Amino acid sequence: MDTLVELMDQALETHHEDALGPIRAVRSVADGIPAFGIIAAVMGVIHTMESVDLPPAILGGLIASALVGTFLGILLAYGFITPVANVMEGRMESLANAYKCAQKGILCCAKSVSPAMTAEYMRTMIPSAMRPSFDELEDYIRDSKKD
């Protein structure tokens, strides 16, 4: 039995690590985007310094243009790319939880735990926001026996 538990834990850990790869890649992009914004701002400031002899109204526009790069870098990183990575991670965690729930069911069956107790063990593995109540589970099991 311990070998089965160890094997399943290892498979789940491998799956979890594999699923984290794309999330880490997206987070790395999000971490790097502000640096590109800073580079754009520095290049804009350099261009502005080359034009220091222009009237203040034009210089103000050049400085504003230089700062747009920083703004866009921060907006893209923290307003779009990081939230995408967070959604990806949430979905991965939900899937991992479903696998853990299935693992609990398989292990209960391997230990000859009664079906009702197996269902209860599996029910407790479901996040509370999505978990059916005990009565809902009982009704579902009762209805499925009728079919």
N, C-alpha and C positions, 0 to 999 in steps of 0.2 A: 504494500500500500504506500509506504514512504517513497518508493521509487516512482510510482505513478504521480504522487504529489510533486516530487522534485522535477520530473519530466514536464509536467504541465506548467509549473512555475517558470521553468527555463524557457519553454515555448512562449509563454506570455511575456516574459522579460525581453526576449528577442523581438517579438512582434512590437512591443512598446518602443524599443530602441530604433527599430526600422521606421516606425511611424513618426518618430521625433525628427528624423533627417530633414524632410521638407520644411517642417516648422522652424528648425534651426536655420535653414537657408533663408527663409523669408525674414526671420528676425535679424539675420546678418545684413540683409539688404536694408531693412529699416534702420539699423544702427549706422550704416554707411551713408545713407541719403543726406543727413544734415551736413556731413563733411563736404559733399558736393555743393550744397547750398553756400557753405562758407567760402569755398573756392570761387564760386561764382561772384560772391560779394567782394572778395579780395580783388578779383579781376576787374570788377566794376569800379572799385575804388582806384585802382591803378589807372584805368581809363579816365576817371574823373580828374586825377592828379595831372594827367597829360593835358587836360583842358582847363587848368586853373585860371587861365587868362580870360575865360568866358564870363559873361554877366552872371550874377548870383541866381537869377531865375533859371537859367540853363543848368548851372552847377547843381542846384537843388534837384532838378529832374534827373540828372546823372547819378546823384547820390541815392535818390529814391530807387532808381533802376538797379543800382548795385545791391540794395537791401532786399529787393524782390527775390534774389537767389536764396538768401537765408530763410526768408519767409516760406518759399516753396519747399525748400528742403525739410523744414520743420513740419509744415503742413502735411506733406506726403508721408513722412516717416511716422509721425504720431497721430495723424488724422486718418490715414488710410492703411498703410502697410502693417503697422503694429496691430491695429484691430483685426485685420485679416489673419495674422498669425494667432491672435487670441481665439478667434472663431475656430481656426484649424485645430488648435490645442484642445478646445472644449469638445469638439467632435471626436477627436482621438481619445480623450478621456471617457466619453460616453461609450465608445466602441470597446475600450479596454474594460469598462465596467460590465458590459454585456458579456464579454468573454469570461470575466471572473465569476459572473452569475452562472454561466454555463458550466464552468469548472466546478463550482460548488455543487451543482446538480449532479454532475458525473461522479464526483467523489462520494456524494451521499448514496447514489445508486450502488457504487462499488462497495460501500460499507453496509449495504442492505438496510438503509434507513427507510422508514415507511414513506410512501408517496406524499402523504399530507405533510409530514415533517420536512421532506425534501423541498416541497413547494414553499414552505415557510422559510426555510434557510435561504432559498433562492430569492424570495420576496424581500428579505432583509438586505440583500445585496443591491437592490435597486435604490437609486437616490430618492430621498424622501419626497422631493417635488413630483416625481413620476411614479412612486410606489403605490400600487393599489392597496386599499385597506384589506384587513383580514377578511371582512365580510364580502368585499368585491371579489376577492380571490376564491372564497368558498362558493359564491354564486356562479362564478365562471366554471369552476371544476364541476359543480353539480350540473350545470347546463351542458357541459361537454360530455358528461356521462350519458345524458339523455339521447345524444345524437348517435 
